[in-house]
């Protein structure tokens, strides 16, 4: 079975999560957010990296697209 995710993809996710945790909620800057990281593999081979964020302080919910990469990147 072929793996579609590289070590560069993992580093991208780690760095994006670290940055999100440092900045906190976009709405109120609360540091203790709830989030999940996701990667979508599109039919054309593009990988879309995103975070789904929920803030227990202000009840904000949003999705951040962190990056997009082609399978050949």
N, CA, C and O atoms as a GROMACS GRO file, in nm:
protein
  292
    1UNK      N    1   0.084  -0.119   0.000
    1UNK     CA    2   0.000   0.000   0.000
    1UNK      C    3   0.088   0.124   0.000
    1UNK      O    4   0.182   0.134   0.079
    2UNK      N    5   0.058   0.219  -0.088
    2UNK     CA    6   0.137   0.341  -0.101
    2UNK      C    7   0.094   0.445   0.002
    2UNK      O    8  -0.026   0.468   0.020
    3UNK      N    9   0.190   0.507   0.068
    3UNK     CA   10   0.160   0.612   0.164
    3UNK      C   11   0.158   0.746   0.092
    3UNK      O   12   0.249   0.778   0.016
    4UNK      N   13   0.054   0.823   0.116
    4UNK     CA   14   0.041   0.953   0.052
    4UNK      C   15   0.094   1.066   0.140
    4UNK      O   16   0.089   1.182   0.099
    5UNK      N   17   0.144   1.034   0.258
    5UNK     CA   18   0.189   1.136   0.350
    5UNK      C   19   0.337   1.120   0.378
    5UNK      O   20   0.385   1.011   0.408
    6UNK      N   21   0.408   1.230   0.367
    6UNK     CA   22   0.553   1.229   0.384
    6UNK      C   23   0.592   1.287   0.520
    6UNK      O   24   0.508   1.339   0.593
    7UNK      N   25   0.718   1.277   0.551
    7UNK     CA   26   0.767   1.338   0.675
    7UNK      C   27   0.750   1.490   0.670
    7UNK      O   28   0.730   1.554   0.773
    8UNK      N   29   0.758   1.547   0.550
    8UNK     CA   30   0.736   1.692   0.536
    8UNK      C   31   0.592   1.728   0.572
    8UNK      O   32   0.567   1.834   0.629
    9UNK      N   33   0.498   1.641   0.539
    9UNK     CA   34   0.358   1.663   0.575
    9UNK      C   35   0.340   1.664   0.726
    9UNK      O   36   0.268   1.748   0.780
   10UNK      N   37   0.405   1.573   0.794
   10UNK     CA   38   0.396   1.565   0.941
   10UNK      C   39   0.455   1.690   1.004
   10UNK      O   40   0.399   1.744   1.099
   11UNK      N   41   0.569   1.734   0.953
   11UNK     CA   42   0.633   1.856   1.004
   11UNK      C   43   0.541   1.976   0.983
   11UNK      O   44   0.528   2.061   1.071
   12UNK      N   45   0.477   1.983   0.868
   12UNK     CA   46   0.383   2.093   0.839
   12UNK      C   47   0.270   2.093   0.941
   12UNK      O   48   0.234   2.199   0.993
   13UNK      N   49   0.213   1.977   0.969
   13UNK     CA   50   0.106   1.967   1.069
   13UNK      C   51   0.155   2.008   1.207
   13UNK      O   52   0.087   2.084   1.277
   14UNK      N   53   0.271   1.958   1.247
   14UNK     CA   54   0.326   1.992   1.380
   14UNK      C   55   0.346   2.142   1.394
   14UNK      O   56   0.310   2.200   1.496
   15UNK      N   57   0.406   2.204   1.294
   15UNK     CA   58   0.433   2.349   1.301
   15UNK      C   59   0.304   2.430   1.302
   15UNK      O   60   0.294   2.530   1.373
   16UNK      N   61   0.207   2.389   1.224
   16UNK     CA   62   0.079   2.461   1.219
   16UNK      C   63   0.005   2.451   1.351
   16UNK      O   64  -0.053   2.549   1.397
   17UNK      N   65   0.006   2.333   1.412
   17UNK     CA   66  -0.060   2.316   1.541
   17UNK      C   67   0.011   2.399   1.647
   17UNK      O   68  -0.054   2.465   1.728
   18UNK      N   69   0.143   2.398   1.647
   18UNK     CA   70   0.219   2.477   1.743
   18UNK      C   71   0.184   2.625   1.732
   18UNK      O   72   0.162   2.692   1.832
   19UNK      N   73   0.178   2.675   1.610
   19UNK     CA   74   0.145   2.817   1.588
   19UNK      C   75   0.004   2.848   1.636
   19UNK      O   76  -0.020   2.952   1.698
   20UNK      N   77  -0.089   2.759   1.608
   20UNK     CA   78  -0.228   2.780   1.651
   20UNK      C   79  -0.237   2.784   1.803
   20UNK      O   80  -0.304   2.870   1.859
   21UNK      N   81  -0.168   2.691   1.870
   21UNK     CA   82  -0.172   2.689   2.016
   21UNK      C   83  -0.105   2.813   2.077
   21UNK      O   84  -0.149   2.861   2.181
   22UNK      N   85  -0.002   2.864   2.014
   22UNK     CA   86   0.065   2.985   2.064
   22UNK      C   87  -0.026   3.107   2.053
   22UNK      O   88  -0.024   3.193   2.141
   23UNK      N   89  -0.105   3.115   1.945
   23UNK     CA   90  -0.191   3.231   1.923
   23UNK      C   91  -0.328   3.218   1.990
   23UNK      O   92  -0.390   3.318   2.023
   24UNK      N   93  -0.374   3.095   2.009
   24UNK     CA   94  -0.505   3.075   2.070
   24UNK      C   95  -0.618   3.106   1.974
   24UNK      O   96  -0.598   3.113   1.853
   25UNK      N   97  -0.735   3.123   2.029
   25UNK     CA   98  -0.856   3.149   1.950
   25UNK      C   99  -0.843   3.278   1.869
   25UNK      O  100  -0.795   3.379   1.920
   26UNK      N  101  -0.885   3.274   1.745
   26UNK     CA  102  -0.881   3.394   1.660
   26UNK      C  103  -0.976   3.503   1.709
   26UNK      O  104  -0.953   3.621   1.686
   27UNK      N  105  -1.083   3.461   1.775
   27UNK     CA  106  -1.184   3.556   1.818
   27UNK      C  107  -1.149   3.624   1.951
   27UNK      O  108  -1.164   3.745   1.965
   28UNK      N  109  -1.102   3.545   2.049
   28UNK     CA  110  -1.082   3.602   2.182
   28UNK      C  111  -0.941   3.577   2.240
   28UNK      O  112  -0.911   3.620   2.351
   29UNK      N  113  -0.856   3.508   2.164
   29UNK     CA  114  -0.718   3.478   2.204
   29UNK      C  115  -0.705   3.380   2.322
   29UNK      O  116  -0.596   3.363   2.376
   30UNK      N  117  -0.815   3.316   2.361
   30UNK     CA  118  -0.811   3.216   2.467
   30UNK      C  119  -0.718   3.103   2.426
   30UNK      O  120  -0.728   3.052   2.314
   31UNK      N  121  -0.627   3.063   2.514
   31UNK     CA  122  -0.522   2.967   2.480
   31UNK      C  123  -0.564   2.821   2.486
   31UNK      O  124  -0.498   2.736   2.425
   32UNK      N  125  -0.670   2.789   2.557
   32UNK     CA  126  -0.707   2.649   2.577
   32UNK      C  127  -0.821   2.609   2.485
   32UNK      O  128  -0.934   2.586   2.529
   33UNK      N  129  -0.791   2.600   2.357
   33UNK     CA  130  -0.890   2.567   2.255
   33UNK      C  131  -0.898   2.415   2.234
   33UNK      O  132  -0.809   2.340   2.275
   34UNK      N  133  -1.005   2.374   2.171
   34UNK     CA  134  -1.024   2.236   2.131
   34UNK      C  135  -1.007   2.233   1.979
   34UNK      O  136  -1.067   2.315   1.909
   35UNK      N  137  -0.926   2.140   1.928
   35UNK     CA  138  -0.904   2.138   1.784
   35UNK      C  139  -0.879   1.996   1.735
   35UNK      O  140  -0.845   1.906   1.811
   36UNK      N  141  -0.898   1.980   1.605
   36UNK     CA  142  -0.857   1.856   1.539
   36UNK      C  143  -0.785   1.894   1.410
   36UNK      O  144  -0.821   1.992   1.344
   37UNK      N  145  -0.685   1.817   1.377
   37UNK     CA  146  -0.614   1.839   1.251
   37UNK      C  147  -0.668   1.740   1.150
   37UNK      O  148  -0.701   1.626   1.183
   38UNK      N  149  -0.677   1.785   1.028
   38UNK     CA  150  -0.732   1.702   0.922
   38UNK      C  151  -0.655   1.724   0.794
   38UNK      O  152  -0.600   1.831   0.769
   39UNK      N  153  -0.651   1.620   0.713
   39UNK     CA  154  -0.591   1.629   0.581
   39UNK      C  155  -0.690   1.568   0.483
   39UNK      O  156  -0.737   1.456   0.501
   40UNK      N  157  -0.720   1.644   0.380
   40UNK     CA  158  -0.809   1.596   0.275
   40UNK      C  159  -0.724   1.569   0.150
   40UNK      O  160  -0.648   1.656   0.108
   41UNK      N  161  -0.736   1.451   0.092
   41UNK     CA  162  -0.667   1.418  -0.032
   41UNK      C  163  -0.767   1.433  -0.145
   41UNK      O  164  -0.858   1.352  -0.160
   42UNK      N  165  -0.750   1.537  -0.224
   42UNK     CA  166  -0.843   1.569  -0.332
   42UNK      C  167  -0.818   1.478  -0.452
   42UNK      O  168  -0.709   1.423  -0.466
   43UNK      N  169  -0.918   1.462  -0.540
   43UNK     CA  170  -0.902   1.373  -0.656
   43UNK      C  171  -0.785   1.409  -0.748
   43UNK      O  172  -0.729   1.322  -0.814
   44UNK      N  173  -0.749   1.537  -0.752
   44UNK     CA  174  -0.638   1.577  -0.839
   44UNK      C  175  -0.501   1.556  -0.774
   44UNK      O  176  -0.398   1.590  -0.833
   45UNK      N  177  -0.499   1.500  -0.652
   45UNK     CA  178  -0.372   1.474  -0.584
   45UNK      C  179  -0.330   1.583  -0.489
   45UNK      O  180  -0.223   1.572  -0.428
   46UNK      N  181  -0.410   1.688  -0.473
   46UNK     CA  182  -0.377   1.795  -0.381
   46UNK      C  183  -0.413   1.753  -0.238
   46UNK      O  184  -0.521   1.700  -0.213
   47UNK      N  185  -0.320   1.777  -0.146
   47UNK     CA  186  -0.346   1.754  -0.004
   47UNK      C  187  -0.380   1.888   0.059
   47UNK      O  188  -0.305   1.985   0.044
   48UNK      N  189  -0.493   1.893   0.130
   48UNK     CA  190  -0.536   2.015   0.197
   48UNK      C  191  -0.527   1.988   0.347
   48UNK      O  192  -0.592   1.897   0.398
   49UNK      N  193  -0.445   2.067   0.416
   49UNK     CA  194  -0.423   2.053   0.560
   49UNK      C  195  -0.505   2.160   0.630
   49UNK      O  196  -0.492   2.278   0.600
   50UNK      N  197  -0.589   2.118   0.725
   50UNK     CA  198  -0.670   2.217   0.795
   50UNK      C  199  -0.694   2.179   0.940
   50UNK      O  200  -0.682   2.062   0.979
   51UNK      N  201  -0.729   2.281   1.018
   51UNK     CA  202  -0.763   2.264   1.159
   51UNK      C  203  -0.909   2.302   1.178
   51UNK      O  204  -0.956   2.403   1.124
   52UNK      N  205  -0.980   2.223   1.254
   52UNK     CA  206  -1.114   2.259   1.298
   52UNK      C  207  -1.100   2.299   1.445
   52UNK      O  208  -1.053   2.220   1.527
   53UNK      N  209  -1.141   2.422   1.478
   53UNK     CA  210  -1.118   2.479   1.610
   53UNK      C  211  -1.251   2.513   1.677
   53UNK      O  212  -1.344   2.564   1.614
   54UNK      N  213  -1.258   2.483   1.807
   54UNK     CA  214  -1.370   2.525   1.892
   54UNK      C  215  -1.312   2.593   2.014
   54UNK      O  216  -1.215   2.544   2.073
   55UNK      N  217  -1.370   2.705   2.052
   55UNK     CA  218  -1.323   2.778   2.170
   55UNK      C  219  -1.427   2.767   2.282
   55UNK      O  220  -1.540   2.813   2.265
   56UNK      N  221  -1.390   2.707   2.394
   56UNK     CA  222  -1.485   2.696   2.506
   56UNK      C  223  -1.509   2.829   2.577
   56UNK      O  224  -1.603   2.842   2.655
   57UNK      N  225  -1.424   2.928   2.551
   57UNK     CA  226  -1.438   3.058   2.616
   57UNK      C  227  -1.543   3.146   2.548
   57UNK      O  228  -1.628   3.205   2.614
   58UNK      N  229  -1.537   3.155   2.414
   58UNK     CA  230  -1.629   3.244   2.343
   58UNK      C  231  -1.723   3.169   2.249
   58UNK      O  232  -1.803   3.231   2.179
   59UNK      N  233  -1.714   3.036   2.247
   59UNK     CA  234  -1.799   2.949   2.164
   59UNK      C  235  -1.777   2.965   2.014
   59UNK      O  236  -1.861   2.923   1.934
   60UNK      N  237  -1.665   3.024   1.975
   60UNK     CA  238  -1.633   3.034   1.832
   60UNK      C  239  -1.601   2.896   1.777
   60UNK      O  240  -1.543   2.813   1.846
   61UNK      N  241  -1.640   2.872   1.654
   61UNK     CA  242  -1.606   2.752   1.581
   61UNK      C  243  -1.564   2.794   1.441
   61UNK      O  244  -1.636   2.868   1.374
   62UNK      N  245  -1.449   2.747   1.396
   62UNK     CA  246  -1.402   2.782   1.263
   62UNK      C  247  -1.304   2.677   1.211
   62UNK      O  248  -1.251   2.596   1.285
   63UNK      N  249  -1.284   2.683   1.081
   63UNK     CA  250  -1.190   2.595   1.014
   63UNK      C  251  -1.081   2.679   0.951
   63UNK      O  252  -1.110   2.775   0.880
   64UNK      N  253  -0.957   2.645   0.977
   64UNK     CA  254  -0.842   2.714   0.919
   64UNK      C  255  -0.773   2.622   0.820
   64UNK      O  256  -0.733   2.511   0.855
   65UNK      N  257  -0.759   2.666   0.696
   65UNK     CA  258  -0.677   2.592   0.599
   65UNK      C  259  -0.533   2.636   0.622
   65UNK      O  260  -0.500   2.753   0.607
   66UNK      N  261  -0.448   2.540   0.658
   66UNK     CA  262  -0.309   2.570   0.690
   66UNK      C  263  -0.221   2.570   0.566
   66UNK      O  264  -0.134   2.656   0.551
   67UNK      N  265  -0.243   2.474   0.477
   67UNK     CA  266  -0.159   2.464   0.358
   67UNK      C  267  -0.224   2.372   0.258
   67UNK      O  268  -0.315   2.294   0.289
   68UNK      N  269  -0.175   2.382   0.136
   68UNK     CA  270  -0.215   2.291   0.029
   68UNK      C  271  -0.087   2.248  -0.040
   68UNK      O  272   0.000   2.330  -0.071
   69UNK      N  273  -0.078   2.118  -0.065
   69UNK     CA  274   0.041   2.064  -0.134
   69UNK      C  275  -0.003   1.961  -0.235
   69UNK      O  276  -0.103   1.892  -0.216
   70UNK      N  277   0.074   1.952  -0.343
   70UNK     CA  278   0.050   1.849  -0.442
   70UNK      C  279   0.124   1.723  -0.401
   70UNK      O  280   0.226   1.732  -0.334
   71UNK      N  281   0.074   1.607  -0.440
   71UNK     CA  282   0.140   1.480  -0.405
   71UNK      C  283   0.287   1.478  -0.447
   71UNK      O  284   0.367   1.408  -0.386
   72UNK      N  285   0.322   1.553  -0.549
   72UNK     CA  286   0.460   1.553  -0.600
   72UNK      C  287   0.550   1.652  -0.526
   72UNK      O  288   0.670   1.657  -0.552
   73UNK      N  289   0.493   1.731  -0.434
   73UNK     CA  290   0.574   1.830  -0.359
   73UNK      C  291   0.659   1.761  -0.255
   73UNK      O  292   0.733   1.827  -0.182
   0.00000   0.00000   0.00000
